[in-house]
């Protein structure tokens, strides 16, 4: 028998048969179960005529504000003295229209979800957007102090361009300063969307309600947490993993402690090193103090104080004769 006499049977592809026998008919019962679950009191959904802000539009607004605050850094348009005023005029006009629409939507959403009387949402939306745009020069000035603090405090860079383009601390701080201004203008939900976007990008979690003075520098940054009622003075430097948080809270804290100061106060010119946790609304870290790494603090520290851990004892074990 030769090779030519051998017929090789190849397996038959059953793709068409499999496609014809799909399991799509199993999906409708699952959908019915989902719909039924969403009709119970324990569900969370947003189905109906109540308007809601656009998450994507709010993220887009962040980057448009950054283009205005840092002209030339994040745009395709080449800017020079002849077209700068035109560019900023165009961008701020567009920002006003987009922001007023989203703020109006957020106010109207709260109004209808809570069955409030008319809150004049459109009028408030336009006024809040205008007030925010009027605050842009102040925000720009604050960010300039943050950039200078970064250059002064980090020997790894000598370039403001590198700080603006690359540093997660400045990105998180700039988004915070935008969101904080909207927070002080009593804008619902939008400031939190902004800072949580920064959190997702950088690992730095700053509540828009926190108060942070000029010259703020977060070095590295991953894992930094700054709570809502934190107060931070001027020229403060934080390293990665620092938590400025609240003490253990009761189960009903979301209601009973909503307007109570729960987070610490950090005075001017303080440095807090990596992975340190400082908790409590009555805790004050005095001016010009230095808090070392891996510290846990729930009590105040006087001004001009250095707080460090006692050097741990290191144990070394070796191998005798090269064997374990």
C-alpha positions, 0 to 999 in steps of 0.5 A: 500500500502506498501513501496515495492509497491512504485517505486522510480524514480531516475533522469537519468544522462545526462552526456553522452548526454551533452558531445556529445553536446559540444560547441567545434564547436563554437571555430573556429570563435573565433580563426579566430577573434584572428588571424585577430586581430593579423594581425593588426598594433595595435597587439603585438605578436612574431610569426615568425622566429625571435629568443627570449630568454627563460623566464624560462631559465633566471629564472633558471640562477638566481637560478644557480648564487645564488647557486654559490654565496651562495654555500651549501645553495640552493643545494642538493649536500653536499659540503665540502673542498674536492669537493668545487672547483669541484662543483664551476667549474662544476656550472660556466661552465654550467652557462657560456654555458646557459648564453651565449646562452640566451645573444646571443639570446637576442642580435640577437632578437634586431638585427633582430627586429630592422633590424640592421646590423650584431652585431656579436651576438654569439661573444658578447654573449660568451664575455658578459657571460665570463665578467659576470662570472668574476664579480661573486667575486665582486658580492659576496663581495657586497652581504657579505656587504649587509648581514652584514648590515642586521645583524647590522640593524635588531635585529629580527635576529642574524643569517646570515643563516636566512638572506640568507634563509628568507629575501626578501630584500636580495633576491631582492638585490641579484637578482638586483646585478646579473641583474645590472652587466648584465645591465652594460654589455649592455645585452638586456631584460635579466636584466629586466626579472630578476628584475621583477621576484624578484619583483613578489616574494618579492614586491620589484621593483628595476630597474637593471639600478639603482646604489646601493653601498655596505651595502644595507639593505631593512627591510621588503621590500614590496612596495619598488620601486627604479627607473632606474636612482636612485643612492644610496650610502653606508650603506643605509637602506630602510623600506617597502613602500619607493619609489625613483621615478620620478616626473610627466612625459610628455606623450612622456617621454619614448623617450625624457627622456630615458637617463635623470636622473629622480630619486633621489640620496641617499648619504651614511649612510641614513635611510628612514622609511616606506611609504616615497616617494622621487622624482626627478632627482635633489633631493639629500638626504645628507649623514647621514640624517634620513627621517621619515615615510610617508614623501613626498619629492621633494627637496634636504635635507642637510647632517646630517638632520632629516626630520619628520612630525609634530605630528598629533593631535589625536581625541578621541570619546567615548560613554556616559553611554555605549550607542552610 
